[in-house]
Amino acid sequence: MVLGGVVTVLFWFIRLRIPAAFLFGLLWAMALASYRLQDSLPAELERQDVLVEGRVQDLPDNFDQGLRFVFRADAVLEPAGAKLPRQFRLSWYKKDAIVKAGERWRLRVRLKRPHGFFNAGGMDYELWMFSQGIRANGYVREDAKNQKLADASPFSPTGFRQSLFDVLSKTLAGRDMAGIVIALVMGTENAISQEQWEVLRRTGTAHLVAISGSHISLISGLVFLLVRFACSWLGVMRCPPHSIAAVAAFIAAFLYSALADFAIPTQRAMIMIFVIMAAVVIQRNVKPVPTLALALLMVSLYDPLAVLAPGFWLSYGAVALILLAIAGRLRPSGWWADLWKINWATSLGLAPLLLIFFQQVSLISPVANLIAVPTIGFILTPVCLVGALLLGIIPPVGGFVLGWAEISLEWIWWILQKLSDLPWAQWQHSAPPVWTLPFALLGAALLLAPKGIPARWLGLVMLVPALTIIPQPPAEGHFRLTLLDVGQALAVAVQTHSHTLVFDTGAKFGKNFDAGEAVIEPFLRQQGLNAIDALVVSHGDNDHIGGAESLLRHFEVRQIISSVPEMLPAPTEPCHAGQSWEWDGVSFDMLSPFGTLGNENDNSCVLRVSSPSGSALMTGDIEKGAESMLVEHYGEALKTDILIAPHHGSKTSSTQYFLAAVKPSYVFIPIGYLNRWNFPHPDVLKRYLSINALVLDSAHSGAITIEPGLLPPESYRETHGRYWNAKE
């Protein structure tokens, strides 16, 4: 760092300004990242009870079993002298717990370092926590010392946000669009249902329910016009009306950004508005591109880690595309034509970034936004803000205005719902290789260039690699197995040359979150897969069946096999020993169950996948009873190269005689980080090591992928982990 600083200063003095600026930015980002990394939970405090005092940082998020919130500790009472991160995320599994933003609490908590699911295509939860400055998560322990110490100050930003949220929630209670209205007013998305999010994603209108740059620019512009008109009408001459209006417009932008807790898009918009309004005050012309560049620089200086967020690139990319589409034209077109150009430009230009980040692009977005932007963005957002303001002055009138806005939203929502239901509304594709992104962005820019630019059609050619390249499937006679990281649960994907099998679907953690949608679907999309040829659900425990409904909703599933067909919503074939089939030179054999055993775990489907180059055995949650029957029926024929550890490595499974028959070279254990059962059991781990098997687990490796005979086991955490990811 010191050497880098010296080189930076040297470059600056010898007038190598661009290299100096680059090095300065790099050093600044490294310094902040180092500071964040040092603000970590000591390993010895994991799994330990800690008594802390501090403040709730933002609006709690309710879920089925309780609520979740960010907590900033300013005192550690027990153990004395313990060092904790500045803030951490807590879950309180207590349905009647009432916690408000800004309140001060004393809580007994149990923490662990950031550790999330880590799979191809899925969200990097550890990155999200790192970028938010949250360096631990955990839960509240029931304790007599847990108590609220002080209410939130109504004059603090956090307390005001909570008060506003409570008033809006009470006013709109029971209304279908309440969550959307609240999001338009203050940017919080906690009250939006999963079904509503699905419509917003499929129509490409999700940006409208977050307080974004367009919202802030709109409100700032309206305030500017109203204040300038008022100043002129009142005859205010001491200061120029446009200067007073510019100051008022910036204050409005600042306050509206505060409602959204200064999210990245609001930071960018607020800085751009500051530059523009300052130019109005000092009577200077400003150019769009330098203004955007200045906003980019200031946000990056304020928080270099903002570049890690998809919203950063989508926000700035959208503004750049809007400027490209409508700025600097010799013959201005009407506002309706400009709106269509903006929709077309952002839909096309952001498509490569959306594929990189989310593996999906809305094809109906230009039409949906043509309807939603004028109505929701230009009309209903100001109306909702006026209604929220009137709630504090004349509550009945404010309630009436918000109710009218909610009813209007219902009509618009009906249109968006119909557009979302179109089978071709959304295009899903695997994330393109990074090297294709520059070509795709340049191609999009070329297609959006003004008429007269030669060979604009070449932009289509430059888009082709990003839109067509998909991961290569295994060759004929081979299979690729991936044990997905779904915590203390099980999900395995098996790919042959032209078929896909999913064995178990992870857990369902609440009505709005399950492993099927959060992990398995993104992984399959990232692999370029849009259908599941066979879904095997080994048994009915939540950690194996929880994600099944999401997969059935989002994929064409051609065959379902399970030991609990009655628990699945689609026609399902019971699994039993003797079932077999072959795909692309790879054999699939169901080895168990033989009948109904007393233990539900022992009734799990047991599937063996074999090819000329290797084999794998997936065992669900079988215990020693089923293991004994397998050995009795198959004997040495059980020998398999890869064993997915039975029952997550519990002490009631993986018996010595079973392992002696299977003789695996590799054992993959599906477990959660610091799981409460302490799996794998130490005795079981010793048994694995005693047969000289290579043991990997999903908690420390993330997703584990192997292609027998061609590729050794690959840990996704090892190959794709970054400095913010856990390395254990």
C-alpha positions in Angstrom: 0.0 0.0 0.0 2.8 2.4 0.9 4.7 1.6 -2.2 1.6 2.1 -4.3 1.0 5.5 -2.7 4.6 6.6 -3.5 4.2 5.4 -7.1 0.8 7.3 -7.4 2.4 10.6 -6.2 5.3 10.1 -8.5 3.0 9.5 -11.5 1.1 12.6 -10.6 4.1 14.9 -10.5 5.5 13.6 -13.8 2.1 14.3 -15.3 1.0 10.7 -15.8 -2.4 11.7 -14.6 -4.5 8.8 -15.9 -2.2 6.1 -14.4 -2.0 8.1 -11.2 -5.8 8.3 -11.0 -6.1 4.6 -11.7 -3.6 3.7 -8.9 -5.3 6.1 -6.5 -8.7 4.5 -7.1 -7.2 1.0 -6.7 -5.5 1.9 -3.4 -8.6 3.6 -2.1 -10.7 0.5 -2.9 -8.1 -1.8 -1.3 -8.0 0.4 1.8 -11.8 0.3 2.3 -11.9 -3.5 1.6 -9.2 -4.1 4.1 -11.0 -2.0 6.7 -14.2 -4.0 6.1 -12.3 -7.3 6.3 -10.8 -6.4 9.7 -14.3 -5.7 11.0 -15.0 -9.4 11.4 -16.3 -11.7 14.0 -13.5 -13.6 15.8 -13.7 -17.3 15.2 -13.8 -18.1 18.9 -17.0 -16.1 19.3 -18.9 -18.2 16.8 -21.6 -20.4 18.5 -21.0 -18.4 21.7 -23.8 -16.4 23.5 -23.1 -12.7 23.5 -25.0 -10.0 25.4 -25.0 -6.8 23.5 -26.6 -3.4 23.6 -27.3 -1.4 20.4 -29.7 0.0 17.9 -31.9 -1.4 15.2 -30.6 0.1 12.0 -33.4 -0.3 9.5 -36.9 -1.6 9.0 -37.3 -5.2 10.2 -38.3 -7.7 7.6 -41.0 -10.1 8.8 -41.0 -13.8 7.8 -43.0 -16.8 8.7 -41.2 -17.6 12.0 -40.4 -14.1 13.2 -38.5 -11.1 11.9 -35.0 -10.2 10.7 -33.2 -6.9 11.1 -29.7 -5.2 11.0 -28.4 -4.4 14.5 -25.5 -2.0 15.3 -23.9 -2.9 18.7 -22.3 -0.2 20.7 -21.6 -2.2 23.9 -20.7 -5.8 24.6 -21.8 -6.8 28.1 -20.9 -10.5 28.0 -18.3 -11.7 27.6 -16.6 -8.5 28.7 -14.0 -7.1 26.3 -15.2 -9.2 23.3 -14.8 -7.5 19.9 -17.8 -7.7 17.6 -18.3 -6.3 14.1 -19.9 -2.8 13.9 -23.2 -4.2 12.7 -24.7 -7.6 12.0 -27.9 -9.2 10.8 -30.1 -10.9 13.3 -33.1 -13.2 13.1 -35.6 -13.4 16.0 -37.6 -16.6 15.8 -40.5 -15.3 17.8 -43.7 -14.5 16.1 -45.0 -12.0 18.6 -41.7 -10.1 18.8 -42.2 -6.4 18.1 -39.0 -4.6 17.0 -38.9 -1.1 15.3 -36.2 0.6 13.4 -34.2 3.1 15.5 -35.1 1.4 18.8 -32.3 0.6 21.3 -32.2 -3.0 22.7 -30.3 -5.3 24.9 -30.2 -8.7 23.4 -28.5 -12.1 23.9 -27.4 -13.3 20.5 -25.5 -16.1 18.9 -23.4 -15.1 15.8 -21.4 -16.6 13.0 -19.3 -15.1 10.3 -20.9 -14.5 6.9 -21.5 -17.7 5.1 -24.2 -18.2 2.4 -25.0 -20.7 -0.3 -22.3 -20.7 -3.0 -23.3 -22.0 -6.4 -23.0 -21.1 -10.1 -25.7 -18.8 -11.1 -26.9 -18.1 -7.6 -26.7 -14.9 -5.4 -23.5 -14.3 -3.6 -24.9 -13.6 -0.2 -21.5 -13.0 1.3 -20.8 -10.3 -1.3 -24.1 -8.7 -0.5 -23.3 -8.6 3.3 -19.8 -7.4 2.6 -21.0 -4.5 0.4 -23.6 -3.5 3.1 -20.9 -3.5 5.8 -22.6 -6.4 7.6 -19.9 -8.7 8.9 -21.8 -11.3 10.9 -25.3 -12.8 11.1 -27.0 -14.8 13.8 -30.2 -15.0 15.9 -31.6 -13.8 19.1 -31.5 -16.3 22.0 -34.5 -16.3 24.4 -33.3 -14.7 27.6 -34.8 -12.8 30.5 -32.3 -10.0 29.8 -33.7 -9.3 26.4 -35.4 -5.9 26.6 -36.1 -2.7 24.8 -34.0 0.1 26.3 -35.3 3.1 24.4 -37.8 4.0 21.6 -36.6 5.5 18.3 -36.4 9.2 18.1 -39.1 10.4 15.7 -36.6 13.1 14.4 -33.9 10.6 13.4 -34.0 9.4 9.7 -34.4 5.8 10.9 -37.2 6.6 13.3 -39.0 8.7 10.7 -38.8 5.8 8.1 -40.3 3.4 10.7 -43.1 5.9 11.6 -43.9 6.5 7.9 -43.9 2.8 7.2 -46.3 2.1 10.1 -48.7 4.8 9.1 -48.7 3.7 5.5 -49.2 0.0 6.5 -52.1 0.9 8.7 -53.8 3.1 6.1 -53.4 0.6 3.3 -54.1 -2.6 5.4 -55.8 -5.3 3.5 -55.2 -3.7 0.0 -53.6 -5.8 -2.7 -51.3 -3.1 -3.9 -50.3 -1.8 -0.5 -46.7 -3.1 -0.8 -46.3 -1.4 -4.2 -47.6 2.0 -2.9 -45.3 1.8 0.1 -42.3 1.0 -2.2 -43.2 4.1 -4.4 -43.3 6.3 -1.3 -40.2 5.2 0.6 -38.3 2.6 -1.4 -38.8 -0.3 1.0 -39.7 -3.6 -0.7 -40.6 -5.7 2.4 -44.3 -5.7 1.8 -44.2 -6.8 -1.9 -45.3 -10.4 -2.3 -43.4 -13.0 -4.3 -46.2 -13.2 -6.9 -45.9 -9.4 -7.4 -42.1 -9.7 -7.8 -42.6 -12.3 -10.4 -44.8 -10.0 -12.5 -42.3 -7.2 -12.1 -39.4 -9.3 -13.2 -41.2 -10.8 -16.2 -42.3 -7.4 -17.4 -39.0 -5.7 -16.7 -40.7 -3.1 -14.5 -39.0 -3.8 -11.2 -37.1 -0.6 -11.4 -40.4 1.3 -10.9 -41.0 0.1 -7.4 -37.6 1.1 -6.0 -36.8 4.8 -5.5 -34.5 5.1 -8.5 -32.9 7.9 -10.4 -36.0 8.4 -12.6 -38.2 8.9 -9.5 -35.8 11.4 -7.9 -35.3 13.3 -11.1 -39.0 13.5 -11.6 -39.7 14.8 -8.1 -36.8 17.2 -8.3 -38.0 18.5 -11.6 -41.6 19.0 -10.3 -40.3 20.9 -7.3 -38.1 23.1 -9.4 -41.0 24.1 -11.7 -43.5 24.6 -8.8 -41.1 26.7 -6.8 -40.0 28.8 -9.7 -43.6 29.4 -10.6 -44.4 30.3 -7.0 -41.5 32.7 -6.7 -42.4 34.4 -10.0 -46.1 34.7 -9.0 -45.2 36.1 -5.5 -42.8 38.5 -7.0 -39.7 37.3 -5.1 -36.9 39.4 -6.6 -34.1 39.5 -4.0 -32.9 36.1 -5.3 -33.5 34.9 -8.9 -36.5 32.5 -8.9 -34.5 29.9 -10.8 -31.8 29.9 -8.0 -34.4 29.4 -5.3 -36.1 26.7 -7.3 -32.7 24.9 -7.9 -32.0 24.9 -4.1 -35.5 23.6 -3.4 -35.1 20.9 -6.1 -31.9 19.6 -4.6 -33.4 19.6 -1.1 -36.3 17.6 -2.4 -33.9 15.1 -4.1 -31.9 14.8 -0.8 -35.0 14.1 1.3 -36.5 11.7 -1.2 -33.1 9.8 -1.3 -33.1 9.7 2.5 -36.5 7.9 2.3 -34.7 5.2 0.3 -31.9 5.1 2.7 -29.5 6.5 0.1 -29.4 3.4 -2.1 -26.9 3.4 -5.0 -29.3 4.6 -7.7 -30.4 7.5 -5.5 -26.8 8.5 -4.8 -26.1 8.7 -8.5 -29.3 10.7 -9.2 -28.7 13.0 -6.2 -25.2 13.8 -7.3 -26.3 14.5 -10.8 -29.1 16.8 -9.7 -26.6 18.6 -7.4 -24.3 19.3 -10.3 -27.2 20.4 -12.5 -28.8 22.6 -9.9 -25.4 24.1 -8.9 -24.9 25.0 -12.5 -28.3 26.7 -12.6 -27.4 28.7 -9.5 -24.0 29.9 -10.9 -25.4 30.1 -14.4 -23.2 27.7 -16.2 -24.0 25.2 -18.9 -23.5 21.5 -18.1 -23.1 18.7 -20.5 -24.7 15.3 -19.9 -21.7 13.0 -20.3 -19.3 14.9 -18.0 -22.2 15.2 -15.4 -22.7 11.4 -15.5 -19.0 10.9 -15.2 -18.8 13.2 -12.2 -21.6 11.3 -10.5 -19.8 8.0 -11.2 -16.6 9.4 -9.7 -18.2 10.8 -6.6 -20.2 7.6 -5.8 -17.1 5.5 -6.4 -15.1 7.7 -4.1 -17.8 7.7 -1.4 -18.1 3.9 -1.6 -15.7 2.0 -3.9 -17.5 -1.2 -3.0 -20.6 0.1 -4.8 -19.2 -1.3 -8.0 -19.9 -4.8 -6.7 -23.6 -4.3 -6.8 -25.6 -5.1 -10.0 -27.7 -2.0 -9.4 -24.6 0.2 -9.8 -24.0 -1.0 -13.4 -27.6 -1.2 -14.3 -28.3 2.3 -13.0 -25.4 4.0 -14.8 -25.8 1.9 -17.8 -29.5 3.0 -18.1 -28.6 6.7 -17.9 -25.8 6.3 -20.5 -28.2 4.5 -22.8 -30.9 7.2 -22.4 -28.3 9.8 -23.3 -27.2 7.8 -26.3 -30.8 7.3 -27.5 -32.2 10.9 -27.2 -29.4 13.4 -26.5 -27.7 15.5 -29.1 -30.2 14.8 -31.9 -30.4 17.5 -34.6 -34.1 17.0 -35.0 -35.9 16.5 -31.6 -38.8 14.2 -31.7 -41.9 14.3 -29.5 -42.0 13.1 -25.9 -43.9 9.9 -26.9 -41.3 9.0 -29.5 -38.6 9.8 -26.9 -40.2 7.5 -24.4 -40.4 4.7 -26.9 -36.7 5.2 -27.8 -35.7 5.1 -24.1 -37.6 1.9 -23.6 -36.1 0.3 -26.7 -32.6 1.5 -25.8 -32.6 0.4 -22.2 -34.1 -3.0 -23.1 -31.6 -3.7 -25.7 -28.5 -2.1 -24.1 -29.0 -3.6 -20.7 -29.8 -7.1 -22.0 -26.1 -8.3 -21.8 -25.8 -7.0 -18.2 -29.1 -8.7 -17.2 -27.9 -12.0 -18.6 -24.6 -11.7 -16.7 -26.4 -10.9 -13.4 -29.7 -12.7 -13.6 -29.7 -15.0 -16.6 -32.9 -13.6 -17.8 -34.2 -10.7 -20.0 -37.8 -9.5 -20.3 -38.9 -9.5 -24.0 -42.1 -7.6 -23.1 -40.3 -4.9 -21.3 -40.5 -2.2 -24.0 -44.3 -2.5 -24.1 -44.8 -2.9 -20.4 -42.6 0.1 -19.6 -44.4 2.2 -22.3 -47.5 1.7 -20.2 -46.0 1.6 -16.7 -43.5 4.5 -16.8 -46.0 7.3 -17.7 -48.7 6.0 -15.3 -46.7 4.7 -12.4 -43.6 6.7 -12.7 -44.9 10.1 -13.9 -48.4 10.1 -12.3 -48.9 7.7 -9.4 -45.5 8.2 -7.8 -46.1 12.0 -7.2 -49.7 11.2 -6.2 -48.5 8.6 -3.6 -46.0 11.1 -2.2 -48.7 13.8 -1.9 -50.9 11.3 -0.2 -48.2 10.4 2.3 -47.5 14.0 3.0 -51.2 14.7 3.6 -51.4 11.8 6.0 -49.4 13.9 8.4 -51.5 17.1 7.8 -55.0 16.0 7.0 -55.2 12.2 7.5 -58.6 11.5 5.9 -57.6 13.3 2.8 -54.2 11.6 2.7 -55.9 8.2 3.1 -58.3 9.0 0.3 -55.5 10.0 -2.1 -53.5 6.9 -1.3 -56.6 4.7 -1.7 -57.2 6.3 -5.1 -53.6 5.6 -6.1 -53.9 2.0 -4.9 -57.1 1.4 -7.0 -55.4 3.0 -10.0 -52.5 0.6 -9.5 -54.8 -2.3 -9.5 -56.0 -1.4 -13.0 -52.5 -1.0 -14.3 -51.4 -4.2 -12.5 -54.1 -6.1 -14.4 -52.4 -5.1 -17.7 -49.0 -6.0 -16.4 -50.3 -9.4 -15.1 -51.6 -10.2 -18.6 -48.3 -9.2 -20.2 -46.5 -11.3 -17.6 -48.6 -14.3 -18.4 -47.6 -14.4 -22.0 -45.4 -17.5 -22.5 -42.7 -15.6 -24.4 -42.7 -12.6 -22.0 -39.2 -13.6 -20.6 -36.2 -15.1 -22.2 -33.9 -17.1 -20.0 -30.3 -18.0 -21.0 -27.1 -19.0 -19.3 -24.8 -16.2 -18.2 -22.5 -15.4 -21.2 -18.7 -15.6 -20.7 -17.2 -12.3 -19.5 -15.2 -11.9 -22.7 -18.4 -11.6 -24.7 -19.6 -8.6 -22.7 -17.5 -5.8 -24.3 -18.5 -7.0 -27.7 -22.2 -7.1 -26.7 -22.2 -3.7 -25.2 -20.4 -2.2 -28.2 -22.8 -4.0 -30.5 -25.8 -2.5 -28.6 -24.3 0.9 -28.7 -23.8 0.6 -32.5 -27.4 -0.5 -33.0 -28.6 2.5 -31.0 -26.3 5.0 -32.8 -28.0 7.8 -34.8 -29.0 7.2 -38.4 -26.2 7.8 -40.8 -23.6 5.8 -38.8 -22.3 3.3 -41.4 -22.7 -0.5 -40.9 -24.9 -0.3 -37.8 -26.0 -3.9 -38.6 -22.7 -5.1 -37.4 -24.0 -4.5 -33.9 -26.2 -7.6 -34.3 -23.1 -9.7 -35.2 -21.3 -8.4 -32.1 -24.3 -9.5 -29.9 -24.3 -13.0 -31.2 -21.7 -14.6 -28.9 -23.3 -13.3 -25.7 -26.7 -14.5 -26.8 -25.8 -17.9 -28.1 -22.9 -19.4 -26.2 -24.0 -22.0 -23.6 -21.9 -24.3 -21.4 -21.0 -27.6 -23.1 -22.8 -30.7 -21.9 -21.0 -33.9 -21.0 -20.0 -36.1 -23.9 -22.0 -39.3 -24.8 -21.4 -42.0 -22.2 -20.4 -39.5 -19.5 -22.2 -37.6 -16.8 -21.6 -34.5 -14.7 -22.7 -34.5 -11.1 -23.1 -31.3 -9.0 -23.8 -31.4 -5.3 -25.4 -28.0 -4.8 -24.7 -26.0 -1.7 -28.2 -25.7 -0.1 -27.1 -25.6 3.5 -28.4 -28.3 5.8 -30.3 -29.9 3.0 -29.8 -31.9 -0.2 -30.0 -31.1 -3.9 -28.0 -32.9 -6.7 -28.0 -32.1 -10.4 -26.9 -34.9 -12.8 -26.4 -33.9 -16.5 -25.8 -36.3 -19.4 -25.3 -35.2 -23.0 -28.9 -34.3 -23.5 -30.8 -35.0 -20.3 -31.0 -33.6 -16.8 -32.0 -35.2 -13.5 -32.4 -33.4 -10.2 -32.2 -35.5 -7.0 -33.9 -33.7 -4.1 -34.7 -30.0 -4.0 -33.4 -28.5 -0.8 -35.5 -26.8 1.9 -38.3 -24.3 2.0 -37.4 -21.6 4.5 -40.7 -19.6 4.3 -43.4 -18.6 1.9 -41.0 -16.3 0.1 -37.8 -18.3 0.0 -36.8 -21.9 -0.9 -33.8 -23.6 -2.4 -35.6 -24.6 -5.6 -36.0 -21.0 -6.7 -33.0 -19.5 -5.0 -30.3 -22.1 -5.9 -31.5 -24.9 -8.2 -33.3 -22.8 -10.8 -30.4 -20.2 -11.2 -27.9 -23.1 -11.4 -29.9 -24.9 -14.2 -30.4 -21.6 -16.1 -26.7 -20.9 -15.8 -26.0 -24.3 -17.4 -28.4 -23.4 -20.3 -31.1 -25.9 -19.1 -34.8 -25.1 -19.4 -36.3 -28.5 -18.6 -35.8 -31.3 -16.1 -36.2 -34.7 -17.6 -36.5 -36.5 -14.2 -37.1 -35.1 -10.7 -36.4 -37.5 -7.9 -37.6 -36.6 -4.4 -36.1 -39.1 -2.0 -38.5 -38.6 0.8 -40.8 -36.1 2.5 -38.6 -34.1 4.9 -38.6 -30.4 4.2 -34.8 -30.3 3.6 -35.3 -32.7 0.6 -38.8 -31.7 -0.8 -39.0 -28.0 0.1 -38.0 -26.6 -3.3 -40.0 -29.0 -5.4 -43.0 -26.7 -5.9 -40.8 -23.9 -7.3 -39.1 -26.2 -9.7 -42.5 -27.5 -10.9 -43.7 -24.0 -11.4 -40.7 -22.7 -13.3 -39.6 -25.7 -15.4 -41.1 -28.4 -17.6 -40.6 -31.5 -15.5 -41.1 -34.6 -17.6 -41.1 -37.3 -14.9 -41.3 -37.2 -11.2 -40.3 -40.1 -9.0 -40.6 -40.1 -5.2 -41.2 -42.3 -2.1 -43.9 -39.8 -1.1 -46.0 -39.2 -4.3 -48.9 -38.0 -2.2 -46.9 -34.9 -1.0 -46.2 -33.6 -4.6 -48.7 -31.5 -6.5 -48.1 -33.2 -9.9 -48.5 -36.8 -11.1 -45.7 -38.8 -9.4 -44.4 -42.3 -9.8 -43.5 -44.1 -6.6 -39.8 -45.1 -6.4 -38.9 -48.7 -5.8 -36.0 -51.1 -6.2 -35.7 -52.3 -9.8 -36.6 -49.2 -11.7 -34.0 -48.4 -14.3 -33.4 -46.4 -17.5 -30.6 -45.2 -19.7 -29.8 -41.8 -21.1 -27.0 -41.0 -23.6 -25.0 -44.1 -22.6 -25.5 -43.5 -18.8 -27.5 -46.0 -16.7 -29.8 -44.9 -13.8 -30.8 -47.7 -11.4 -33.1 -47.3 -8.4 -31.7 -49.6 -5.6 -34.2 -48.9 -2.9 -36.7 -48.8 -1.2 -37.7 -52.5 -1.3 -40.9 -51.8 0.5 -42.2 -49.7 3.4 -39.9 -49.7 6.4 -40.8 -48.3 9.8 -38.3 -45.4 9.5 -39.3 -42.8 7.0 -35.6 -42.0 6.4 -35.0 -45.6 5.4 -37.8 -45.3 2.8 -35.7 -42.8 0.9 -35.2 -43.4 -2.9 -31.6 -44.6 -3.4 -30.4 -43.9 -7.0 -27.2 -45.2 -8.7 -25.8 -43.5 -11.8 -23.2 -45.3 -13.7 -21.2 -44.9 -16.9 -18.1 -46.6 -18.4 -16.0 -43.9 -16.7 -17.5 -43.9 -13.2 -20.5 -44.1 -10.9 -22.3 -42.2 -8.2 -24.7 -43.3 -5.4 -27.3 -40.9 -4.0 -28.8 -42.1 -0.8 -31.2 -39.5 0.6 -31.5 -39.9 4.4 -31.1 -43.7 4.7 -29.9 -45.0 8.0 -28.3 -48.3 9.1 -31.5 -50.3 8.5 -31.7 -49.5 4.8 -27.9 -49.7 4.5 -28.0 -53.2 5.8 -30.7 -54.2 3.3 -28.7 -52.7 0.5 -25.6 -54.7 1.4 -27.7 -57.8 1.8 -29.3 -57.4 -1.7 -26.4 -56.1 -3.7 -23.2 -57.0 -1.9 -20.1 -56.1 -3.8 -22.2 -54.7 -6.6 -22.7 -51.6 -4.5 -19.2 -50.5 -5.2 -19.4 -46.9 -6.4 -16.9 -44.2 -7.1 -18.8 -41.2 -5.6 -21.0 -41.5 -2.5 -23.4 -38.7 -1.5 -23.2 -39.2 2.3 -26.3 -40.8 3.7 -28.3 -38.5 6.1 -25.7 -35.7 5.9 -23.1 -37.7 7.8 -25.2 -38.5 10.9 -24.0 -41.1 13.3 -27.0 -43.3 12.5 -25.8 -43.8 8.9 -22.6 -44.6 7.0 -22.1 -47.8 8.9 -18.7 -49.6 8.5 -20.2 -52.6 6.6 -22.0 -50.3 4.2 -18.9 -48.3 3.4 -16.9 -51.5 3.0 -19.4 -52.6 0.3 -19.6 -49.2 -1.5 -15.8 -48.5 -1.2 -16.1 -44.9 -2.6 -13.2 -42.9 -3.8 -15.0 -39.7 -3.0 -17.6 -38.8 -0.3 -19.5 -35.6 -0.7 -21.4 -34.4 2.4 -24.3 -32.0 2.1 -24.2 -29.9 5.3 -24.8 -26.4 6.5 -22.1 -24.2 8.0 -21.9 -24.7 11.8 -25.2 -26.7 11.6 -26.8 -27.3 15.0 -26.5 -31.1 14.7 -22.7 -30.9 14.3 -22.8 -33.0 11.1 -20.8 -34.8 10.0 -20.4 -36.8 13.2 -16.8 -37.2 14.1 -17.1 -41.0 14.2 -18.6 -41.0 10.7 -15.8 -38.8 9.4 -13.3 -41.2 10.8 -15.0 -44.1 8.9 -14.7 -42.1 5.7 -11.1 -41.5 6.2 -10.4 -45.1 7.2 -11.4 -46.3 3.7 -9.1 -43.6 2.2 -11.9 -41.7 0.6 -11.5 -38.0 -0.3 -14.1 -36.2 1.7 -15.6 -32.8 0.7 -18.6 -31.0 2.2 -20.8 -28.3 0.8 -20.4 -26.0 3.8 -16.7 -25.5 3.1 -16.5 -26.2 -0.6 -19.8 -24.6 -1.9 -21.1 -26.6 -4.9 -19.0 -29.6 -5.7 -18.9 -30.7 -9.4 -17.3 -33.9 -10.8 -17.2 -35.6 -14.2 -16.0 -39.1 -13.5 -13.1 -40.2 -15.6 -12.6 -36.7 -17.0 -12.5 -34.1 -14.2 -11.7 -34.4 -10.5 -14.0 -32.8 -7.9 -14.1 -29.1 -8.3 -15.0 -26.8 -5.3 -17.0 -23.8 -6.5 -15.8 -21.8 -3.5 -12.2 -22.6 -4.4 -12.4 -21.8 -8.1 -14.8 -18.8 -7.8 -14.4 -17.4 -4.3 -13.2 -13.8 -3.9 -11.5 -12.1 -1.0 -14.9 -11.4 0.7 -15.9 -15.1 0.6 -15.3 -17.5 3.4 -12.3 -19.7 2.6 -12.7 -22.4 5.3 
